[in-house]
Amino acid sequence: MTQLLVVETSPRGNTSISRHMTRRFVEQWRAAHPGGDVVERDLMETGLPFVTAPWLEAYFTPPTQQSPEMKERLRLSDQLVAELLAADQIVIATPVYNYNVPAVLKAWIDHIVRKGMTLGFDGRGLLTGKKATVLIASGGIYTEGSPIRERDIATQYLRLILGVIGISDVTFVAGGGAKAVDLGEETMDGFVAKLAPDLKRAAAN
C-alpha cells in the first residue's frame, strides 16, 4: 500500500492558501492511488522545539551510550524520521516568509536530517526511491522570466535539503501571487482552481 506523508507548516488554518493547495492535492492523490494511506504531520500542532545544546549532546552520543534523558530528547525527532522512512511519497506545503521557509519547517528539517538514519555517514542521502512534492504559496511570483526570480530561496533550499537526504524526484507547484487572495482581489477557490492542473499532475506522479 502506497503511503503519503503530508507535512503542513502554515499557522493560518482555513485561511491558509498552502493548506487549500494541500487539500486539492490530497484529493487528487487519493483518486490516483486507490487504497493509499495518508499520514498527516501538522507542524503547527507538533510543538516542535528548536535544536538545543542538550539535543545536540544526545544526537552526537552513540545510541548504546545514550541515557534515558537523551533518548527522550530525541524521541520526537525519531518519530518524525520514522514517518519519513515509512512514506513512499512526501508532500510539503508551505508559505514563503521573507523569501524563505517558516521557522517551523526549518526546525522540522533540523530534526529529520539525521546521520545514520536519513543521511549516511559518507554524506549520501538514504531516502532514495521516494518522491516529493512541494506546494508553495508566496506573495511574490518567482517563475521563469520574473524580475525577482533570484529571490526564490525557498525552492532552492528545499530542493537542496531533499536532495541531501536522497530524494531527487521532486515536483514543485508554485502558488505565486497569493497575496491577491489576502487583498480580496481573488477568491481562495478561484486562486487554487488555477493551480488545479499542476496539482493533479503532481498527485498522479
Residue pairs with C-beta under 8 A, 6 or more apart in sequence:
1 35
1 36
1 37
2 33
2 35
2 36
2 37
2 88
2 89
3 36
3 37
3 38
3 39
3 86
3 87
3 88
3 89
4 26
4 29
4 33
4 36
4 37
4 38
4 39
4 87
4 88
4 89
4 90
4 91
5 39
5 41
5 83
5 84
5 86
5 87
5 89
5 90
5 91
6 22
6 26
6 38
6 39
6 40
6 41
6 91
6 93
7 41
7 43
7 90
7 91
7 92
7 93
7 105
7 108
8 18
8 19
8 22
8 40
8 41
8 42
8 43
8 44
8 93
9 18
9 43
9 44
9 92
9 93
9 94
9 95
9 101
9 102
9 104
9 105
9 108
10 16
10 17
10 18
10 19
10 44
10 93
10 94
10 95
10 102
10 137
11 44
11 102
11 104
12 19
12 95
13 19
15 188
16 95
16 137
17 95
17 137
17 175
17 178
17 181
17 188
17 191
17 192
18 93
18 94
18 95
18 135
18 136
18 137
18 175
19 93
20 188
20 192
21 93
21 135
21 137
21 173
21 175
21 192
21 195
21 199
22 91
22 93
22 135
24 192
24 195
24 196
24 199
25 91
25 93
25 133
25 135
25 173
25 199
25 202
25 203
26 38
26 91
26 203
28 199
28 200
28 203
28 204
29 36
29 38
29 89
29 91
29 203
30 36
30 38
31 203
32 203
32 204
39 83
39 86
39 87
41 80
41 83
43 104
43 105
43 107
43 108
44 104
46 76
48 76
48 104
48 107
48 108
48 111
49 55
49 76
49 107
50 103
50 107
50 110
51 107
51 110
51 111
54 73
55 73
55 74
55 77
57 70
58 66
58 69
58 70
58 71
58 73
58 74
59 74
59 114
61 70
66 74
76 111
77 111
77 112
77 114
80 108
80 111
80 112
81 111
81 112
81 114
81 117
81 118
84 90
84 112
84 118
84 127
84 165
85 117
85 118
85 127
87 130
88 130
88 131
89 130
89 131
89 132
89 133
90 130
90 131
90 132
90 133
90 167
91 132
91 133
91 134
91 135
92 105
92 132
92 133
92 134
92 135
92 158
93 134
93 135
93 137
94 101
94 102
94 105
94 134
94 135
94 136
94 137
94 154
94 158
95 102
95 136
95 137
95 138
95 178
96 136
96 137
96 138
96 139
96 140
96 154
99 140
99 151
99 152
99 153
99 154
100 153
100 154
100 157
101 154
101 157
101 158
109 161
112 118
112 165
113 119
113 161
113 164
113 165
115 121
117 126
118 125
118 126
118 127
118 165
118 166
119 125
119 126
119 164
119 165
119 166
120 126
124 166
125 163
125 164
125 165
125 166
125 167
126 165
126 166
127 165
127 166
127 167
128 166
128 167
128 168
130 166
130 167
130 169
131 167
131 169
131 170
131 171
131 205
132 162
132 167
132 169
132 170
132 171
133 170
133 171
133 172
133 173
133 202
133 203
133 205
134 155
134 158
134 162
134 170
134 171
134 172
134 173
135 173
135 175
135 199
136 154
136 155
136 172
136 173
136 174
136 175
136 176
137 175
137 178
138 154
138 174
138 175
138 176
138 177
138 178
139 177
139 178
139 179
139 182
140 146
140 148
140 151
140 176
140 177
141 148
141 174
141 176
141 177
142 148
142 149
142 151
142 152
142 155
142 174
142 176
143 149
143 174
143 176
146 176
155 172
155 174
158 170
159 170
159 172
162 168
162 170
163 170
169 205
171 201
171 202
171 205
173 195
173 198
173 199
173 202
175 191
175 192
175 195
178 191
180 186
180 191
181 187
181 188
181 191
192 199
